[in-house]
Amino acid sequence: MTLDELIDRLGKATGPDVSLDYAIQSSADNDNGRGALIAPLPYTASLDAIVALVERVAPGMDWDIGHHTIERPHYQGIMYPFAGGFTNTEEGGGALMADHFASPALALCLAFARMIRLVRNTAQEAARKPGPRLRIVAST
């Protein structure tokens, strides 16, 4: 499953889903969609599980979970992938916000998947830009 497909399915999820748990694990491990071989933690069901994954994949990254009751009650997962003035108008100015109506775990799963996509796309764009590249040379 691609990241875009995962994000779409997470946005439509109505509850825990083991196939999404596998896809989240696969995306976090960057295995190009081959799929997790070991049963993943229940990310879509458990805040503890998705928080553990966030902290393993993005140690030190800020994240939040919120519950909002204005208009239609919903949960919001928020991740802050870039510090220092990074702005991405599509995702909300430096923060990746993901509203979800089913659960806080799904909200954070959705924000996490969007963060992975944003970080990978940013890295790919940087790799395409002309300019000097860092080269590591072994010294003897």
N, C-alpha and C positions, 0 to 999 in steps of 0.2 A: 504494500500500500504506500502510495506517495505521501509526502507531508501534506500536500493540498487535500488529498482524499481523507487523510486522518483528521485534519482540521475541520473539514466539512462534516464528517461523521460524528466527531466530538460535539460539534455545535448542535447536531440533531439528536444526540443521545438523550434518552429519557431515564436512564439509570445505569448501574454497573454493567459492563460488557467485557467479557474476557478477550474477545477478538481485538477490542480497542486496547486492552492492557498489553497484549502481544505487540501491537503496532507501536504503542508508545515506547515500549522497551526497545524495539527494533530501531526506532528513530533516535532514541537516546544513545544507542550503541553505534549509530551511523553505519549500519550494515547494508545500506543500499537496498532495503526492502526485502532481504532474504528471510527475515523473520527471526524472532528470538527462539533459541533452541531449548532454553530452560524456562519453565513456567514462571512468568513474571509475577511480581506482587500485584495485588488488586488496586491498581492506581485509580481506576474510575470509581471505586467504592470507598477508598480510605484516604483521608487527608494525611495520615501518618505515612502511607506508602508513597504518595506523590511528593510529599515534602522530602522524604528520604532520597528520592530520585533527583529532585531539584538540587538538593545539597551535594549529591554525588557528582552530578553533571556540571553544575554551575556553582561551585563553592564560593561563598561570599557574596553572591548576587542577592540583591534585595527582592523581596516578593511580599505580597499582601493578599489577604482574603477579606472580602467585605460582604455584608448582607444589607440590601437596600429594600426599603418598603415603599418608596415613592412609586406611584402609579401601579405597576405590576411587580410584586415582590420577586427578587432575584438575587443571585450570588454573583460576586465579581472576583475573578482571579486577576492579579496584576503582577507583572514582572518588569524589572528595570534592567535591561541587558546592557545599556551603555550609559555610563556616568559622564558628566561634563558637557552638557549642552547638546547631546545627540537629539535630533528631532526627526520624527517620521510621522508625517501628518496622517497617513492611513491608519497607523496604529495608535496615535494619540500622544505625540510629543514626548518621546523619551520613555514612555511607559507603554507596555503592551497590556491592554485591558480586554478581558474576556468575560462578557456577561453570560450567565447560564441560569436557567430556571429550575433545573432538576436538583443540583447539589453543589456544595462548595468544592468537593473533590473534582467534579467534572469541570468546574470553572477554572481551577488551578491547572488541570490537565490541558485544557484548551489554551490558556495563557502560555503554558510551558511549550506546547507544540508550536505556537506562533513565535515564541522566542527562538526555538531551534531553527525555524524557517528563516527568520530575520537574520540571525547570526550567520547562517550558511550563505544566504544570498549576499550579505555584506562582504563576506570573505571571497565569494566568487567574483563580485564586482571589483574588489581590490586587486585580485589576481589578474584581471583583464586589463587594468590600467597600465599604460606604459610608464616606465621609470625604473629607477634602481631597485634591485632585489637584494634582500639580505642573503648572503652566502656564508655558510659555515665551512671553515677550512680546518681540518685537523692539523694540529701542530705536533712536531716531533721533539 
